[in-house]
Structures are given as structure tokens and as C-alpha cells.
């Protein structure tokens, strides 16, 4: 399965690509303010997710990372208690860092509903623009053949999802700490 190259899919100029990131987050924020005025508070987070998805689709990976950072800052400042501050409780710092920096890591489940996760991994690693993004397989499969096939295709880590919810949350937090703080990213990536 090849990724379709539509004429309007990718903005070519860096100004347009990064401008789309800023514009999509600003539009999501304006829509969230409008909906909050009418007491629709549950739509705020999905609006920011939509802005990030649109940026990723039309502008590419690096502008999407900028959109994730802007979205998280705007969401924290305008829509999270205490309002109009960047206050982050000490217990939430690891989650906040992981949320922002996970934009530079791709999580992939092998058991996707309509397409094989290994096929998705093969497409990611064959695409020149996506190849350098670290891919972590986060799946329920403990089968050796899935693990071997994933590493042969160039996956950076293979993590079996815990069944218990609290263990799952701890595993995600540890993944975030590893990728955000401990791991050294490839040259030319987001964090130096």
C-alpha cells in the first residue's frame, strides 16, 4: 500500500507548512473558545487533535510537532485549571514532558483493524521523510515472529502492552521518560 501523493496534500514552502501549523492551532483555539461560551467544554481536546492531524497530513512531520507543542501550551494555558497560567503540578511534569516529546516518536500497534501493522511499518521505513522518526511497536502480540519481523523492518523498540490499566499507564510513562530524557536521538532531529 503506497501513500497517495495528492497535489494539495503537501504544502511545499516551509513558510506555508509552518504557517499551517500555527493557523490550525489558532483556529482550533478560536473554535474551542466559541464552543466553551455555549458550554461545550468536551470538544476542546478533540479540536486540538484535529488541528494536529490536519497539520500532519498537509504539512508533514516537523510542522506537526510544532502544532503539538502549540496545542499543548494553549490547552494548558486556556483550558486547564488554574486558568491563564502554565502551572503544572509536580506529579504531572513527567506526563507533560512525555506528551510534548512523544511527538517525535511514533507508536504503532501491530494489530490494526484494517491493515497489518507490519505493512505500515514497512511503508514508514521506506519513506525518506518518515524513516528517521523512531518507531516503537506497542502491541499485545508476544509472538516471536512479530518481534523478529518488526526488528528486521527497523523498529526502534518493541513493547508488549500490559493488560492491567495501571501497569499500562506506568509503561507509557516509562516509555516517555526513556524517549524524552534518556535516549539520544539521531543527528538532525528535534532535540539536540
VENDA-V125981 format. One line per field, one symbol per residue. phi: phi as a letter, one per 40 degrees, with the letter a starting at -180 (. if undefined). psi: psi as a letter, one per 20 degrees, with the letter a starting at -180 (. if undefined). burial: b if it has 24 or more other ideal C-beta (glycine too) atoms within 12 Angstrom, else e. A space follows every 50 residues. Layout:
phi: ???
psi: ???
burial: ???
This chain:
phi: .cccbccccbcccdccccccccccccccccccccccdbgbcccccccccc ccccccccbhccccccccccccccccccbbcccgaccbcdcbcccccccc ccccbbcbcccccbbcccccccccccccccdcccbbcbaccbcccccccc ccchccabbcccccccccccccccccccccbcccccdgcccb
psi: oqppnqhihppgphggghhhggghghghgghggghhhjkmhiigghghgg ggggggghiagghhgghgggghggghghjpqpqkqkppqhiighhggggg iihjppppphmqhiqphhggggggiiphhihipppponripjphhggghg hhikqhqopppqgpghhgghggghgggghhggqorqpjagp.
burial: eeeeeeeeeebeeeeebbebbbbbbebbbeebeeeeeeeeeeebbebbbe bbebbbbbbbbbbbbbbbbbbbebbbebbbeeeeeeeeeeeeebbbebbb bbbbbbbbbbeeeeeebbebbbbbbeeeebeebbbbbbbebeeeebeeeb eebbbbbbbbbeeeeeeeeebbbbbbebbbeeeeeeeeebee
